[in-house]
Amino acid sequence: MPSMTREELSEGRPWWRHRWPWLLLLGPAVAIVGCAITIVLAFQSYGDQEIQDGGARQGLVVTPPAQAVR
């Protein structure tokens, strides 16, 4: 019986049984989790912060304070 190489043995396996797809997906998955954590922390820490420079908030838009006319 002829010996089969490693590539020949792995040809019949589905993609999730291989190691390399999981290694390729690991980077983007870590980035998505980090992004989600950053967004949650930003809303928890700075979501209700007042505007200190005199500007006005209209929905999501913050307008700068009106300048005095000389």
CNS distance restraints for C-alpha pairs under 8 A (distance, minus, plus):
assign (resid   4 and name CA) (resid   8 and name CA) 6.10 0.50 0.50
assign (resid   4 and name CA) (resid   9 and name CA) 6.59 0.50 0.50
assign (resid   5 and name CA) (resid   9 and name CA) 6.45 0.50 0.50
assign (resid   6 and name CA) (resid  10 and name CA) 6.32 0.50 0.50
assign (resid   7 and name CA) (resid  11 and name CA) 6.30 0.50 0.50
assign (resid  13 and name CA) (resid  17 and name CA) 6.31 0.50 0.50
assign (resid  13 and name CA) (resid  18 and name CA) 7.55 0.50 0.50
assign (resid  14 and name CA) (resid  18 and name CA) 7.41 0.50 0.50
assign (resid  15 and name CA) (resid  21 and name CA) 7.22 0.50 0.50
assign (resid  16 and name CA) (resid  21 and name CA) 7.13 0.50 0.50
assign (resid  16 and name CA) (resid  22 and name CA) 7.67 0.50 0.50
assign (resid  18 and name CA) (resid  22 and name CA) 7.72 0.50 0.50
assign (resid  19 and name CA) (resid  23 and name CA) 6.56 0.50 0.50
assign (resid  20 and name CA) (resid  24 and name CA) 6.20 0.50 0.50
assign (resid  21 and name CA) (resid  25 and name CA) 6.20 0.50 0.50
assign (resid  22 and name CA) (resid  26 and name CA) 6.04 0.50 0.50
assign (resid  23 and name CA) (resid  27 and name CA) 7.52 0.50 0.50
assign (resid  24 and name CA) (resid  28 and name CA) 7.97 0.50 0.50
assign (resid  25 and name CA) (resid  29 and name CA) 6.15 0.50 0.50
assign (resid  26 and name CA) (resid  30 and name CA) 6.16 0.50 0.50
assign (resid  27 and name CA) (resid  31 and name CA) 6.34 0.50 0.50
assign (resid  28 and name CA) (resid  32 and name CA) 6.19 0.50 0.50
assign (resid  29 and name CA) (resid  33 and name CA) 6.31 0.50 0.50
assign (resid  30 and name CA) (resid  34 and name CA) 6.13 0.50 0.50
assign (resid  31 and name CA) (resid  35 and name CA) 6.08 0.50 0.50
assign (resid  32 and name CA) (resid  36 and name CA) 6.19 0.50 0.50
assign (resid  33 and name CA) (resid  37 and name CA) 6.24 0.50 0.50
assign (resid  34 and name CA) (resid  38 and name CA) 6.15 0.50 0.50
assign (resid  35 and name CA) (resid  39 and name CA) 6.22 0.50 0.50
assign (resid  36 and name CA) (resid  40 and name CA) 6.24 0.50 0.50
assign (resid  37 and name CA) (resid  41 and name CA) 6.15 0.50 0.50
assign (resid  38 and name CA) (resid  42 and name CA) 6.05 0.50 0.50
assign (resid  39 and name CA) (resid  43 and name CA) 6.28 0.50 0.50
assign (resid  40 and name CA) (resid  44 and name CA) 6.15 0.50 0.50
assign (resid  41 and name CA) (resid  45 and name CA) 5.92 0.50 0.50
assign (resid  42 and name CA) (resid  46 and name CA) 5.65 0.50 0.50
assign (resid  42 and name CA) (resid  47 and name CA) 6.92 0.50 0.50
assign (resid  43 and name CA) (resid  47 and name CA) 4.52 0.50 0.50
assign (resid  51 and name CA) (resid  55 and name CA) 6.42 0.50 0.50
assign (resid  51 and name CA) (resid  56 and name CA) 7.49 0.50 0.50
assign (resid  51 and name CA) (resid  57 and name CA) 7.92 0.50 0.50
assign (resid  53 and name CA) (resid  64 and name CA) 7.98 0.50 0.50
assign (resid  53 and name CA) (resid  65 and name CA) 7.38 0.50 0.50
assign (resid  54 and name CA) (resid  64 and name CA) 7.31 0.50 0.50
assign (resid  54 and name CA) (resid  65 and name CA) 5.49 0.50 0.50
assign (resid  55 and name CA) (resid  62 and name CA) 6.57 0.50 0.50
assign (resid  55 and name CA) (resid  63 and name CA) 5.50 0.50 0.50
assign (resid  55 and name CA) (resid  64 and name CA) 4.54 0.50 0.50
assign (resid  55 and name CA) (resid  65 and name CA) 4.45 0.50 0.50
assign (resid  56 and name CA) (resid  62 and name CA) 5.67 0.50 0.50
assign (resid  56 and name CA) (resid  63 and name CA) 5.33 0.50 0.50
assign (resid  56 and name CA) (resid  64 and name CA) 6.75 0.50 0.50
assign (resid  56 and name CA) (resid  65 and name CA) 7.01 0.50 0.50
assign (resid  57 and name CA) (resid  61 and name CA) 5.85 0.50 0.50
assign (resid  57 and name CA) (resid  62 and name CA) 4.45 0.50 0.50
assign (resid  57 and name CA) (resid  63 and name CA) 6.36 0.50 0.50
assign (resid  58 and name CA) (resid  62 and name CA) 6.23 0.50 0.50
assign (resid  58 and name CA) (resid  63 and name CA) 7.62 0.50 0.50
